[in-house]
Amino acid sequence: MRKIIVCEDEASIREFIVLNLRRSGYDVTDVSCGEDALKAFEAGGCDFDAALLDIMMPGIDGFEVCKRIRERSDKIGIIMLSAKSQEIDKVSALMMGADDYITKPFSVTELVARVDAVCRRVSMTVGKAQSGRIIVSGPFECDTQSRTLRKNGVPIDLTQVEYQIIEYFLKNQNTALDRSTILRLIWGDSYYGEKIVDVNIRRIRMKIEDEPSNPRYITTIWGYGYKWSGN
């Protein structure tokens, strides 16, 4: 059974989330503050598939919880919850390592679909420690079985979303890829808003580029999307 932390300080919303996730087959640990979310994460041996984190909470807010959890695990799926719909909040959450962002109010269908999506990414890494197909591009080696990336032999920590984007690029080297296709492939047909693609590309560049402000490997095709150039 897939395990998930739900951190939401409003009791009615938390109960709504917990009820519907349990009905969908999830093992849910629910807490009402950031401090308890971090304690639950540590107590569970960091062995959670996903975390739903409200942004605006007293004490340690959702941004900080996201940051600390992501520092401990690049495999867990993280979804931020907030009544705020401002672009800066979405960008901030994604840059701190979140995989997705849901604005309140949301439907049961949307909630479960988003959680299912991040958990599918996590499950793809389970039991895949052995080597598989290796894709080589310049200084990079991508193992599609263990879902890992190395640059000059040094491992690069990637979230599951970041890894999926990298693998897609490496399988389509020197090909211009449009944002809408990247969005549909990584986040699904029901997801709207290409900004999430741009923010994740920015985050990936910070991890793989020698000069993120002057990228060599992931170049922008203005008005269209991106292209991977490994050489």
Protein Blocks (a to p, Z undefined) as FASTA:
>chain_A
ZZdddddfblklmmmmmmmmmmnopacdddfbfklmmmmmmmnoopafbdcddfbdghja
fklmmmmmmmmockbccddddfbfbfklmmmmmmnopabdcdddddfklmmmmmmmmmmm
mmmmgoplbccddddehjbccdfklopadeehiacdddfklmmmmmmmmmmghiacdfkl
mmmmmnojkbgcjklmmmmmmmmmmmmpmblmlcfklccdehilccddfZZ
